[in-house]
Amino acid sequence: MSLGKKGIAKNISSKAQIPYGTSHSLLESFISIIKINRNKDIKIPNFGVFYIHTTPPRVGRNPKTGKEFNIPSLKKLSFRTSKEIKKIFN
């Protein structure tokens, strides 16, 4: 089961003992910071790095018809965890 924005805001609210509205606006502010700085790496010490990864253009194929088509280069948001977070999960 995945954790959505509401669940994250509820967890922040309960752990930090702040109102849900405040934790929700905090989460929205963090997301807007990522959107505004989309051409820069966002490094959070002891957590990880949000960075933009550009996929190369490639040829795709419709599996039903076999017809080929070009898939253009795309920019994707990626996240690389820190060593401390990796230790927690492994």
PDB file of N, CA, C and O in Angstrom:
ATOM      1  N   MET A   1       0.845  -1.170   0.000  1.00  0.00           N
ATOM      2  CA  MET A   1       0.000   0.000   0.000  1.00  0.00           C
ATOM      3  C   MET A   1       0.895   1.239   0.000  1.00  0.00           C
ATOM      4  O   MET A   1       1.857   1.313   0.765  1.00  0.00           O
ATOM      5  N   SER A   2       0.584   2.187  -0.838  1.00  0.00           N
ATOM      6  CA  SER A   2       1.402   3.390  -0.933  1.00  0.00           C
ATOM      7  C   SER A   2       0.856   4.484  -0.011  1.00  0.00           C
ATOM      8  O   SER A   2      -0.278   4.419   0.462  1.00  0.00           O
ATOM      9  N   LEU A   3       1.678   5.459   0.218  1.00  0.00           N
ATOM     10  CA  LEU A   3       1.342   6.570   1.092  1.00  0.00           C
ATOM     11  C   LEU A   3       1.192   7.812   0.236  1.00  0.00           C
ATOM     12  O   LEU A   3       2.141   8.220  -0.433  1.00  0.00           O
ATOM     13  N   GLY A   4       0.009   8.420   0.245  1.00  0.00           N
ATOM     14  CA  GLY A   4      -0.257   9.613  -0.557  1.00  0.00           C
ATOM     15  C   GLY A   4       0.034  10.890   0.206  1.00  0.00           C
ATOM     16  O   GLY A   4       0.539  10.859   1.328  1.00  0.00           O
ATOM     17  N   LYS A   5      -0.295  12.026  -0.424  1.00  0.00           N
ATOM     18  CA  LYS A   5      -0.042  13.318   0.194  1.00  0.00           C
ATOM     19  C   LYS A   5      -0.818  13.491   1.494  1.00  0.00           C
ATOM     20  O   LYS A   5      -0.290  14.052   2.454  1.00  0.00           O
ATOM     21  N   LYS A   6      -2.054  13.021   1.540  1.00  0.00           N
ATOM     22  CA  LYS A   6      -2.848  13.140   2.769  1.00  0.00           C
ATOM     23  C   LYS A   6      -2.215  12.344   3.901  1.00  0.00           C
ATOM     24  O   LYS A   6      -2.133  12.820   5.033  1.00  0.00           O
ATOM     25  N   GLY A   7      -1.769  11.136   3.593  1.00  0.00           N
ATOM     26  CA  GLY A   7      -1.125  10.298   4.603  1.00  0.00           C
ATOM     27  C   GLY A   7       0.173  10.894   5.104  1.00  0.00           C
ATOM     28  O   GLY A   7       0.466  10.844   6.299  1.00  0.00           O
ATOM     29  N   ILE A   8       0.957  11.459   4.190  1.00  0.00           N
ATOM     30  CA  ILE A   8       2.211  12.092   4.582  1.00  0.00           C
ATOM     31  C   ILE A   8       1.925  13.295   5.473  1.00  0.00           C
ATOM     32  O   ILE A   8       2.587  13.487   6.493  1.00  0.00           O
ATOM     33  N   ALA A   9       0.937  14.108   5.088  1.00  0.00           N
ATOM     34  CA  ALA A   9       0.577  15.281   5.891  1.00  0.00           C
ATOM     35  C   ALA A   9       0.076  14.869   7.275  1.00  0.00           C
ATOM     36  O   ALA A   9       0.390  15.527   8.267  1.00  0.00           O
ATOM     37  N   LYS A  10      -0.699  13.787   7.348  1.00  0.00           N
ATOM     38  CA  LYS A  10      -1.178  13.297   8.649  1.00  0.00           C
ATOM     39  C   LYS A  10      -0.015  12.820   9.511  1.00  0.00           C
ATOM     40  O   LYS A  10       0.013  13.082  10.714  1.00  0.00           O
ATOM     41  N   ASN A  11       0.939  12.126   8.910  1.00  0.00           N
ATOM     42  CA  ASN A  11       2.112  11.667   9.654  1.00  0.00           C
ATOM     43  C   ASN A  11       2.945  12.839  10.169  1.00  0.00           C
ATOM     44  O   ASN A  11       3.395  12.824  11.315  1.00  0.00           O
ATOM     45  N   ILE A  12       3.154  13.852   9.330  1.00  0.00           N
ATOM     46  CA  ILE A  12       3.894  15.042   9.760  1.00  0.00           C
ATOM     47  C   ILE A  12       3.151  15.708  10.909  1.00  0.00           C
ATOM     48  O   ILE A  12       3.757  16.119  11.898  1.00  0.00           O
ATOM     49  N   SER A  13       1.849  15.808  10.772  1.00  0.00           N
ATOM     50  CA  SER A  13       1.017  16.442  11.793  1.00  0.00           C
ATOM     51  C   SER A  13       1.130  15.735  13.139  1.00  0.00           C
ATOM     52  O   SER A  13       1.283  16.385  14.173  1.00  0.00           O
ATOM     53  N   SER A  14       1.056  14.413  13.128  1.00  0.00           N
ATOM     54  CA  SER A  14       1.110  13.672  14.388  1.00  0.00           C
ATOM     55  C   SER A  14       2.517  13.642  14.992  1.00  0.00           C
ATOM     56  O   SER A  14       2.668  13.756  16.208  1.00  0.00           O
ATOM     57  N   LYS A  15       3.550  13.490  14.151  1.00  0.00           N
ATOM     58  CA  LYS A  15       4.923  13.421  14.657  1.00  0.00           C
ATOM     59  C   LYS A  15       5.406  14.777  15.183  1.00  0.00           C
ATOM     60  O   LYS A  15       6.070  14.846  16.218  1.00  0.00           O
ATOM     61  N   ALA A  16       5.069  15.854  14.464  1.00  0.00           N
ATOM     62  CA  ALA A  16       5.532  17.189  14.856  1.00  0.00           C
ATOM     63  C   ALA A  16       4.550  17.878  15.793  1.00  0.00           C
ATOM     64  O   ALA A  16       4.832  18.965  16.296  1.00  0.00           O
ATOM     65  N   GLN A  17       3.403  17.258  16.029  1.00  0.00           N
ATOM     66  CA  GLN A  17       2.353  17.810  16.882  1.00  0.00           C
ATOM     67  C   GLN A  17       1.936  19.210  16.427  1.00  0.00           C
ATOM     68  O   GLN A  17       1.884  20.156  17.213  1.00  0.00           O
ATOM     69  N   ILE A  18       1.641  19.305  15.133  1.00  0.00           N
ATOM     70  CA  ILE A  18       1.142  20.546  14.553  1.00  0.00           C
ATOM     71  C   ILE A  18      -0.186  20.248  13.879  1.00  0.00           C
ATOM     72  O   ILE A  18      -0.479  19.087  13.591  1.00  0.00           O
ATOM     73  N   PRO A  19      -0.999  21.267  13.621  1.00  0.00           N
ATOM     74  CA  PRO A  19      -2.289  21.024  12.956  1.00  0.00           C
ATOM     75  C   PRO A  19      -2.105  20.433  11.551  1.00  0.00           C
ATOM     76  O   PRO A  19      -1.097  20.667  10.883  1.00  0.00           O
ATOM     77  N   TYR A  20      -3.109  19.662  11.128  1.00  0.00           N
ATOM     78  CA  TYR A  20      -3.063  19.026   9.810  1.00  0.00           C
ATOM     79  C   TYR A  20      -2.914  20.066   8.705  1.00  0.00           C
ATOM     80  O   TYR A  20      -2.156  19.851   7.760  1.00  0.00           O
ATOM     81  N   GLY A  21      -3.621  21.184   8.806  1.00  0.00           N
ATOM     82  CA  GLY A  21      -3.547  22.231   7.771  1.00  0.00           C
ATOM     83  C   GLY A  21      -2.145  22.770   7.610  1.00  0.00           C
ATOM     84  O   GLY A  21      -1.703  23.037   6.492  1.00  0.00           O
ATOM     85  N   THR A  22      -1.443  22.932   8.714  1.00  0.00           N
ATOM     86  CA  THR A  22      -0.067  23.418   8.665  1.00  0.00           C
ATOM     87  C   THR A  22       0.855  22.399   8.008  1.00  0.00           C
ATOM     88  O   THR A  22       1.705  22.751   7.191  1.00  0.00           O
ATOM     89  N   SER A  23       0.677  21.133   8.374  1.00  0.00           N
ATOM     90  CA  SER A  23       1.529  20.096   7.777  1.00  0.00           C
ATOM     91  C   SER A  23       1.232  19.933   6.294  1.00  0.00           C
ATOM     92  O   SER A  23       2.143  19.673   5.508  1.00  0.00           O
ATOM     93  N   HIS A  24      -0.034  20.082   5.898  1.00  0.00           N
ATOM     94  CA  HIS A  24      -0.397  19.989   4.477  1.00  0.00           C
ATOM     95  C   HIS A  24       0.226  21.141   3.689  1.00  0.00           C
ATOM     96  O   HIS A  24       0.749  20.929   2.595  1.00  0.00           O
ATOM     97  N   SER A  25       0.176  22.359   4.234  1.00  0.00           N
ATOM     98  CA  SER A  25       0.779  23.496   3.534  1.00  0.00           C
ATOM     99  C   SER A  25       2.299  23.369   3.488  1.00  0.00           C
ATOM    100  O   SER A  25       2.929  23.806   2.525  1.00  0.00           O
ATOM    101  N   LEU A  26       2.889  22.772   4.524  1.00  0.00           N
ATOM    102  CA  LEU A  26       4.326  22.512   4.528  1.00  0.00           C
ATOM    103  C   LEU A  26       4.712  21.564   3.398  1.00  0.00           C
ATOM    104  O   LEU A  26       5.695  21.792   2.693  1.00  0.00           O
ATOM    105  N   LEU A  27       3.936  20.504   3.234  1.00  0.00           N
ATOM    106  CA  LEU A  27       4.184  19.536   2.166  1.00  0.00           C
ATOM    107  C   LEU A  27       3.998  20.179   0.789  1.00  0.00           C
ATOM    108  O   LEU A  27       4.796  19.944  -0.119  1.00  0.00           O
ATOM    109  N   GLU A  28       2.954  20.984   0.635  1.00  0.00           N
ATOM    110  CA  GLU A  28       2.724  21.685  -0.636  1.00  0.00           C
ATOM    111  C   GLU A  28       3.870  22.652  -0.947  1.00  0.00           C
ATOM    112  O   GLU A  28       4.282  22.784  -2.099  1.00  0.00           O
ATOM    113  N   SER A  29       4.377  23.320   0.080  1.00  0.00           N
ATOM    114  CA  SER A  29       5.506  24.237  -0.112  1.00  0.00           C
ATOM    115  C   SER A  29       6.745  23.477  -0.578  1.00  0.00           C
ATOM    116  O   SER A  29       7.467  23.943  -1.459  1.00  0.00           O
ATOM    117  N   PHE A  30       6.990  22.305   0.012  1.00  0.00           N
ATOM    118  CA  PHE A  30       8.142  21.495  -0.389  1.00  0.00           C
ATOM    119  C   PHE A  30       8.016  21.069  -1.851  1.00  0.00           C
ATOM    120  O   PHE A  30       8.992  21.122  -2.599  1.00  0.00           O
ATOM    121  N   ILE A  31       6.829  20.650  -2.256  1.00  0.00           N
ATOM    122  CA  ILE A  31       6.600  20.237  -3.646  1.00  0.00           C
ATOM    123  C   ILE A  31       6.786  21.418  -4.592  1.00  0.00           C
ATOM    124  O   ILE A  31       7.346  21.258  -5.677  1.00  0.00           O
ATOM    125  N   SER A  32       6.321  22.604  -4.191  1.00  0.00           N
ATOM    126  CA  SER A  32       6.482  23.779  -5.055  1.00  0.00           C
ATOM    127  C   SER A  32       7.954  24.170  -5.178  1.00  0.00           C
ATOM    128  O   SER A  32       8.371  24.660  -6.227  1.00  0.00           O
ATOM    129  N   ILE A  33       8.746  23.963  -4.125  1.00  0.00           N
ATOM    130  CA  ILE A  33      10.190  24.240  -4.202  1.00  0.00           C
ATOM    131  C   ILE A  33      10.838  23.329  -5.232  1.00  0.00           C
ATOM    132  O   ILE A  33      11.696  23.767  -5.999  1.00  0.00           O
ATOM    133  N   ILE A  34      10.433  22.068  -5.255  1.00  0.00           N
ATOM    134  CA  ILE A  34      10.973  21.133  -6.246  1.00  0.00           C
ATOM    135  C   ILE A  34      10.578  21.577  -7.652  1.00  0.00           C
ATOM    136  O   ILE A  34      11.394  21.515  -8.572  1.00  0.00           O
ATOM    137  N   LYS A  35       9.321  22.029  -7.830  1.00  0.00           N
ATOM    138  CA  LYS A  35       8.858  22.479  -9.151  1.00  0.00           C
ATOM    139  C   LYS A  35       9.597  23.727  -9.605  1.00  0.00           C
ATOM    140  O   LYS A  35       9.996  23.820 -10.766  1.00  0.00           O
ATOM    141  N   ILE A  36       9.784  24.687  -8.709  1.00  0.00           N
ATOM    142  CA  ILE A  36      10.437  25.953  -9.067  1.00  0.00           C
ATOM    143  C   ILE A  36      11.897  25.724  -9.451  1.00  0.00           C
ATOM    144  O   ILE A  36      12.394  26.330 -10.400  1.00  0.00           O
ATOM    145  N   ASN A  37      12.576  24.858  -8.721  1.00  0.00           N
ATOM    146  CA  ASN A  37      13.997  24.591  -8.955  1.00  0.00           C
ATOM    147  C   ASN A  37      14.208  23.342  -9.787  1.00  0.00           C
ATOM    148  O   ASN A  37      15.114  22.556  -9.509  1.00  0.00           O
ATOM    149  N   ARG A  38      13.388  23.152 -10.798  1.00  0.00           N
ATOM    150  CA  ARG A  38      13.430  21.900 -11.561  1.00  0.00           C
ATOM    151  C   ARG A  38      14.687  21.719 -12.397  1.00  0.00           C
ATOM    152  O   ARG A  38      14.953  20.608 -12.855  1.00  0.00           O
ATOM    153  N   ASN A  39      15.468  22.768 -12.612  1.00  0.00           N
ATOM    154  CA  ASN A  39      16.708  22.615 -13.379  1.00  0.00           C
ATOM    155  C   ASN A  39      17.926  22.470 -12.479  1.00  0.00           C
ATOM    156  O   ASN A  39      19.056  22.410 -12.965  1.00  0.00           O
ATOM    157  N   LYS A  40      17.701  22.414 -11.156  1.00  0.00           N
ATOM    158  CA  LYS A  40      18.805  22.297 -10.201  1.00  0.00           C
ATOM    159  C   LYS A  40      18.622  21.029  -9.378  1.00  0.00           C
ATOM    160  O   LYS A  40      17.509  20.532  -9.211  1.00  0.00           O
ATOM    161  N   ASP A  41      19.738  20.518  -8.869  1.00  0.00           N
ATOM    162  CA  ASP A  41      19.667  19.400  -7.926  1.00  0.00           C
ATOM    163  C   ASP A  41      19.234  19.940  -6.573  1.00  0.00           C
ATOM    164  O   ASP A  41      19.675  21.013  -6.161  1.00  0.00           O
ATOM    165  N   ILE A  42      18.378  19.207  -5.885  1.00  0.00           N
ATOM    166  CA  ILE A  42      17.946  19.581  -4.539  1.00  0.00           C
ATOM    167  C   ILE A  42      18.514  18.538  -3.592  1.00  0.00           C
ATOM    168  O   ILE A  42      18.081  17.385  -3.580  1.00  0.00           O
ATOM    169  N   LYS A  43      19.487  18.960  -2.802  1.00  0.00           N
ATOM    170  CA  LYS A  43      20.191  18.049  -1.904  1.00  0.00           C
ATOM    171  C   LYS A  43      19.688  18.255  -0.479  1.00  0.00           C
ATOM    172  O   LYS A  43      19.677  19.374   0.034  1.00  0.00           O
ATOM    173  N   ILE A  44      19.274  17.165   0.148  1.00  0.00           N
ATOM    174  CA  ILE A  44      18.853  17.187   1.543  1.00  0.00           C
ATOM    175  C   ILE A  44      19.813  16.275   2.295  1.00  0.00           C
ATOM    176  O   ILE A  44      19.786  15.060   2.100  1.00  0.00           O
ATOM    177  N   PRO A  45      20.670  16.846   3.161  1.00  0.00           N
ATOM    178  CA  PRO A  45      21.658  16.030   3.862  1.00  0.00           C
ATOM    179  C   PRO A  45      21.003  14.900   4.659  1.00  0.00           C
ATOM    180  O   PRO A  45      19.946  15.080   5.264  1.00  0.00           O
ATOM    181  N   ASN A  46      21.645  13.749   4.647  1.00  0.00           N
ATOM    182  CA  ASN A  46      21.194  12.537   5.337  1.00  0.00           C
ATOM    183  C   ASN A  46      19.846  12.014   4.835  1.00  0.00           C
ATOM    184  O   ASN A  46      19.220  11.187   5.498  1.00  0.00           O
ATOM    185  N   PHE A  47      19.397  12.483   3.680  1.00  0.00           N
ATOM    186  CA  PHE A  47      18.149  11.995   3.090  1.00  0.00           C
ATOM    187  C   PHE A  47      18.350  11.591   1.638  1.00  0.00           C
ATOM    188  O   PHE A  47      18.101  10.441   1.276  1.00  0.00           O
ATOM    189  N   GLY A  48      18.802  12.535   0.792  1.00  0.00           N
ATOM    190  CA  GLY A  48      19.029  12.202  -0.601  1.00  0.00           C
ATOM    191  C   GLY A  48      19.044  13.421  -1.502  1.00  0.00           C
ATOM    192  O   GLY A  48      19.082  14.559  -1.034  1.00  0.00           O
ATOM    193  N   VAL A  49      19.013  13.164  -2.808  1.00  0.00           N
ATOM    194  CA  VAL A  49      19.095  14.218  -3.814  1.00  0.00           C
ATOM    195  C   VAL A  49      17.988  14.007  -4.843  1.00  0.00           C
ATOM    196  O   VAL A  49      17.825  12.911  -5.380  1.00  0.00           O
ATOM    197  N   PHE A  50      17.228  15.074  -5.112  1.00  0.00           N
ATOM    198  CA  PHE A  50      16.282  15.093  -6.222  1.00  0.00           C
ATOM    199  C   PHE A  50      17.023  15.700  -7.403  1.00  0.00           C
ATOM    200  O   PHE A  50      17.606  16.776  -7.280  1.00  0.00           O
ATOM    201  N   TYR A  51      17.006  15.019  -8.551  1.00  0.00           N
ATOM    202  CA  TYR A  51      17.709  15.527  -9.722  1.00  0.00           C
ATOM    203  C   TYR A  51      16.918  15.188 -10.988  1.00  0.00           C
ATOM    204  O   TYR A  51      16.048  14.317 -10.985  1.00  0.00           O
ATOM    205  N   ILE A  52      17.245  15.897 -12.065  1.00  0.00           N
ATOM    206  CA  ILE A  52      16.595  15.679 -13.359  1.00  0.00           C
ATOM    207  C   ILE A  52      17.438  14.718 -14.173  1.00  0.00           C
ATOM    208  O   ILE A  52      18.645  14.900 -14.330  1.00  0.00           O
ATOM    209  N   HIS A  53      16.783  13.696 -14.687  1.00  0.00           N
ATOM    210  CA  HIS A  53      17.429  12.709 -15.544  1.00  0.00           C
ATOM    211  C   HIS A  53      16.801  12.826 -16.926  1.00  0.00           C
ATOM    212  O   HIS A  53      15.578  12.774 -17.057  1.00  0.00           O
ATOM    213  N   THR A  54      17.624  12.983 -17.954  1.00  0.00           N
ATOM    214  CA  THR A  54      17.124  13.087 -19.328  1.00  0.00           C
ATOM    215  C   THR A  54      17.262  11.728 -20.006  1.00  0.00           C
ATOM    216  O   THR A  54      18.358  11.177 -20.100  1.00  0.00           O
ATOM    217  N   THR A  55      16.136  11.198 -20.477  1.00  0.00           N
ATOM    218  CA  THR A  55      16.170   9.915 -21.184  1.00  0.00           C
ATOM    219  C   THR A  55      16.509  10.167 -22.653  1.00  0.00           C
ATOM    220  O   THR A  55      16.068  11.167 -23.219  1.00  0.00           O
ATOM    221  N   PRO A  56      17.267   9.300 -23.265  1.00  0.00           N
ATOM    222  CA  PRO A  56      17.598   9.494 -24.677  1.00  0.00           C
ATOM    223  C   PRO A  56      16.396   9.187 -25.572  1.00  0.00           C
ATOM    224  O   PRO A  56      15.514   8.419 -25.186  1.00  0.00           O
ATOM    225  N   PRO A  57      16.361   9.780 -26.759  1.00  0.00           N
ATOM    226  CA  PRO A  57      15.287   9.416 -27.697  1.00  0.00           C
ATOM    227  C   PRO A  57      15.459   7.963 -28.131  1.00  0.00           C
ATOM    228  O   PRO A  57      16.579   7.461 -28.221  1.00  0.00           O
ATOM    229  N   ARG A  58      14.353   7.305 -28.394  1.00  0.00           N
ATOM    230  CA  ARG A  58      14.428   5.890 -28.775  1.00  0.00           C
ATOM    231  C   ARG A  58      13.259   5.531 -29.679  1.00  0.00           C
ATOM    232  O   ARG A  58      12.337   6.322 -29.872  1.00  0.00           O
ATOM    233  N   VAL A  59      13.315   4.338 -30.221  1.00  0.00           N
ATOM    234  CA  VAL A  59      12.272   3.836 -31.100  1.00  0.00           C
ATOM    235  C   VAL A  59      11.387   2.898 -30.293  1.00  0.00           C
ATOM    236  O   VAL A  59      11.876   1.959 -29.664  1.00  0.00           O
ATOM    237  N   GLY A  60      10.080   3.155 -30.313  1.00  0.00           N
ATOM    238  CA  GLY A  60       9.125   2.290 -29.638  1.00  0.00           C
ATOM    239  C   GLY A  60       8.356   1.468 -30.655  1.00  0.00           C
ATOM    240  O   GLY A  60       8.410   1.735 -31.855  1.00  0.00           O
ATOM    241  N   ARG A  61       7.646   0.475 -30.171  1.00  0.00           N
ATOM    242  CA  ARG A  61       6.887  -0.391 -31.080  1.00  0.00           C
ATOM    243  C   ARG A  61       5.552  -0.723 -30.438  1.00  0.00           C
ATOM    244  O   ARG A  61       5.490  -1.091 -29.265  1.00  0.00           O
ATOM    245  N   ASN A  62       4.486  -0.590 -31.215  1.00  0.00           N
ATOM    246  CA  ASN A  62       3.166  -0.991 -30.766  1.00  0.00           C
ATOM    247  C   ASN A  62       3.127  -2.521 -30.795  1.00  0.00           C
ATOM    248  O   ASN A  62       3.289  -3.118 -31.859  1.00  0.00           O
ATOM    249  N   PRO A  63       2.916  -3.161 -29.643  1.00  0.00           N
ATOM    250  CA  PRO A  63       2.967  -4.626 -29.628  1.00  0.00           C
ATOM    251  C   PRO A  63       1.824  -5.281 -30.409  1.00  0.00           C
ATOM    252  O   PRO A  63       1.948  -6.415 -30.871  1.00  0.00           O
ATOM    253  N   LYS A  64       0.733  -4.568 -30.546  1.00  0.00           N
ATOM    254  CA  LYS A  64      -0.410  -5.149 -31.254  1.00  0.00           C
ATOM    255  C   LYS A  64      -0.215  -5.127 -32.772  1.00  0.00           C
ATOM    256  O   LYS A  64      -0.456  -6.123 -33.454  1.00  0.00           O
ATOM    257  N   THR A  65       0.231  -3.964 -33.293  1.00  0.00           N
ATOM    258  CA  THR A  65       0.363  -3.822 -34.747  1.00  0.00           C
ATOM    259  C   THR A  65       1.794  -3.998 -35.245  1.00  0.00           C
ATOM    260  O   THR A  65       2.014  -4.263 -36.427  1.00  0.00           O
ATOM    261  N   GLY A  66       2.771  -3.851 -34.341  1.00  0.00           N
ATOM    262  CA  GLY A  66       4.162  -3.948 -34.755  1.00  0.00           C
ATOM    263  C   GLY A  66       4.693  -2.664 -35.362  1.00  0.00           C
ATOM    264  O   GLY A  66       5.851  -2.613 -35.776  1.00  0.00           O
ATOM    265  N   LYS A  67       3.866  -1.616 -35.424  1.00  0.00           N
ATOM    266  CA  LYS A  67       4.267  -0.346 -36.023  1.00  0.00           C
ATOM    267  C   LYS A  67       5.269   0.361 -35.116  1.00  0.00           C
ATOM    268  O   LYS A  67       5.069   0.447 -33.904  1.00  0.00           O
ATOM    269  N   GLU A  68       6.351   0.867 -35.714  1.00  0.00           N
ATOM    270  CA  GLU A  68       7.381   1.580 -34.967  1.00  0.00           C
ATOM    271  C   GLU A  68       7.075   3.070 -34.939  1.00  0.00           C
ATOM    272  O   GLU A  68       6.480   3.612 -35.870  1.00  0.00           O
ATOM    273  N   PHE A  69       7.492   3.729 -33.853  1.00  0.00           N
ATOM    274  CA  PHE A  69       7.349   5.167 -33.734  1.00  0.00           C
ATOM    275  C   PHE A  69       8.478   5.701 -32.859  1.00  0.00           C
ATOM    276  O   PHE A  69       9.066   4.963 -32.069  1.00  0.00           O
ATOM    277  N   ASN A  70       8.772   6.985 -33.009  1.00  0.00           N
ATOM    278  CA  ASN A  70       9.863   7.604 -32.262  1.00  0.00           C
ATOM    279  C   ASN A  70       9.348   8.136 -30.930  1.00  0.00           C
ATOM    280  O   ASN A  70       8.308   8.792 -30.871  1.00  0.00           O
ATOM    281  N   ILE A  71      10.083   7.846 -29.866  1.00  0.00           N
ATOM    282  CA  ILE A  71       9.791   8.391 -28.549  1.00  0.00           C
ATOM    283  C   ILE A  71      10.839   9.472 -28.298  1.00  0.00           C
ATOM    284  O   ILE A  71      12.034   9.177 -28.288  1.00  0.00           O
ATOM    285  N   PRO A  72      10.410  10.724 -28.097  1.00  0.00           N
ATOM    286  CA  PRO A  72      11.380  11.808 -27.934  1.00  0.00           C
ATOM    287  C   PRO A  72      12.094  11.741 -26.582  1.00  0.00           C
ATOM    288  O   PRO A  72      11.686  11.011 -25.679  1.00  0.00           O
ATOM    289  N   SER A  73      13.151  12.510 -26.471  1.00  0.00           N
ATOM    290  CA  SER A  73      13.885  12.630 -25.222  1.00  0.00           C
ATOM    291  C   SER A  73      12.978  13.275 -24.174  1.00  0.00           C
ATOM    292  O   SER A  73      12.262  14.231 -24.473  1.00  0.00           O
ATOM    293  N   LEU A  74      13.008  12.754 -22.951  1.00  0.00           N
ATOM    294  CA  LEU A  74      12.156  13.267 -21.879  1.00  0.00           C
ATOM    295  C   LEU A  74      12.993  13.601 -20.655  1.00  0.00           C
ATOM    296  O   LEU A  74      14.032  12.985 -20.414  1.00  0.00           O
ATOM    297  N   LYS A  75      12.530  14.587 -19.877  1.00  0.00           N
ATOM    298  CA  LYS A  75      13.150  14.906 -18.599  1.00  0.00           C
ATOM    299  C   LYS A  75      12.315  14.263 -17.503  1.00  0.00           C
ATOM    300  O   LYS A  75      11.091  14.400 -17.484  1.00  0.00           O
ATOM    301  N   LYS A  76      12.981  13.560 -16.589  1.00  0.00           N
ATOM    302  CA  LYS A  76      12.286  12.876 -15.505  1.00  0.00           C
ATOM    303  C   LYS A  76      12.913  13.276 -14.176  1.00  0.00           C
ATOM    304  O   LYS A  76      14.127  13.446 -14.073  1.00  0.00           O
ATOM    305  N   LEU A  77      12.066  13.422 -13.162  1.00  0.00           N
ATOM    306  CA  LEU A  77      12.556  13.683 -11.822  1.00  0.00           C
ATOM    307  C   LEU A  77      12.962  12.368 -11.191  1.00  0.00           C
ATOM    308  O   LEU A  77      12.184  11.414 -11.173  1.00  0.00           O
ATOM    309  N   SER A  78      14.172  12.316 -10.677  1.00  0.00           N
ATOM    310  CA  SER A  78      14.684  11.110 -10.039  1.00  0.00           C
ATOM    311  C   SER A  78      15.142  11.446  -8.627  1.00  0.00           C
ATOM    312  O   SER A  78      15.381  12.606  -8.293  1.00  0.00           O
ATOM    313  N   PHE A  79      15.258  10.413  -7.811  1.00  0.00           N
ATOM    314  CA  PHE A  79      15.699  10.589  -6.432  1.00  0.00           C
ATOM    315  C   PHE A  79      16.764   9.554  -6.116  1.00  0.00           C
ATOM    316  O   PHE A  79      16.588   8.365  -6.380  1.00  0.00           O
ATOM    317  N   ARG A  80      17.865  10.014  -5.550  1.00  0.00           N
ATOM    318  CA  ARG A  80      18.951   9.136  -5.140  1.00  0.00           C
ATOM    319  C   ARG A  80      19.056   9.229  -3.620  1.00  0.00           C
ATOM    320  O   ARG A  80      19.277  10.311  -3.076  1.00  0.00           O
ATOM    321  N   THR A  81      18.900   8.104  -2.939  1.00  0.00           N
ATOM    322  CA  THR A  81      18.923   8.115  -1.477  1.00  0.00           C
ATOM    323  C   THR A  81      20.339   8.245  -0.939  1.00  0.00           C
ATOM    324  O   THR A  81      21.310   7.877  -1.599  1.00  0.00           O
ATOM    325  N   SER A  82      20.433   8.780   0.278  1.00  0.00           N
ATOM    326  CA  SER A  82      21.734   8.884   0.932  1.00  0.00           C
ATOM    327  C   SER A  82      22.129   7.539   1.528  1.00  0.00           C
ATOM    328  O   SER A  82      21.313   6.620   1.605  1.00  0.00           O
ATOM    329  N   LYS A  83      23.367   7.433   1.939  1.00  0.00           N
ATOM    330  CA  LYS A  83      23.849   6.182   2.534  1.00  0.00           C
ATOM    331  C   LYS A  83      23.113   5.874   3.825  1.00  0.00           C
ATOM    332  O   LYS A  83      22.864   4.707   4.126  1.00  0.00           O
ATOM    333  N   GLU A  84      22.758   6.904   4.600  1.00  0.00           N
ATOM    334  CA  GLU A  84      22.056   6.701   5.864  1.00  0.00           C
ATOM    335  C   GLU A  84      20.677   6.084   5.646  1.00  0.00           C
ATOM    336  O   GLU A  84      20.272   5.193   6.393  1.00  0.00           O
ATOM    337  N   ILE A  85      19.956   6.550   4.631  1.00  0.00           N
ATOM    338  CA  ILE A  85      18.630   6.006   4.330  1.00  0.00           C
ATOM    339  C   ILE A  85      18.753   4.572   3.798  1.00  0.00           C
ATOM    340  O   ILE A  85      17.934   3.713   4.126  1.00  0.00           O
ATOM    341  N   LYS A  86      19.773   4.318   2.979  1.00  0.00           N
ATOM    342  CA  LYS A  86      19.985   2.964   2.474  1.00  0.00           C
ATOM    343  C   LYS A  86      20.254   1.982   3.608  1.00  0.00           C
ATOM    344  O   LYS A  86      19.795   0.841   3.568  1.00  0.00           O
ATOM    345  N   LYS A  87      20.996   2.425   4.616  1.00  0.00           N
ATOM    346  CA  LYS A  87      21.281   1.566   5.765  1.00  0.00           C
ATOM    347  C   LYS A  87      20.008   1.217   6.511  1.00  0.00           C
ATOM    348  O   LYS A  87      19.867   0.095   6.996  1.00  0.00           O
ATOM    349  N   ILE A  88      19.072   2.163   6.613  1.00  0.00           N
ATOM    350  CA  ILE A  88      17.807   1.923   7.314  1.00  0.00           C
ATOM    351  C   ILE A  88      16.993   0.842   6.607  1.00  0.00           C
ATOM    352  O   ILE A  88      16.407  -0.021   7.260  1.00  0.00           O
ATOM    353  N   PHE A  89      16.956   0.888   5.278  1.00  0.00           N
ATOM    354  CA  PHE A  89      16.136  -0.039   4.511  1.00  0.00           C
ATOM    355  C   PHE A  89      16.817  -1.375   4.239  1.00  0.00           C
ATOM    356  O   PHE A  89      16.144  -2.354   3.917  1.00  0.00           O
ATOM    357  N   ASN A  90      18.124  -1.429   4.360  1.00  0.00           N
ATOM    358  CA  ASN A  90      18.830  -2.687   4.118  1.00  0.00           C
ATOM    359  C   ASN A  90      19.300  -3.194   5.420  1.00  0.00           C
ATOM    360  O   ASN A  90      19.929  -4.251   5.482  1.00  0.00           O
TER     361      ASN A  90
END
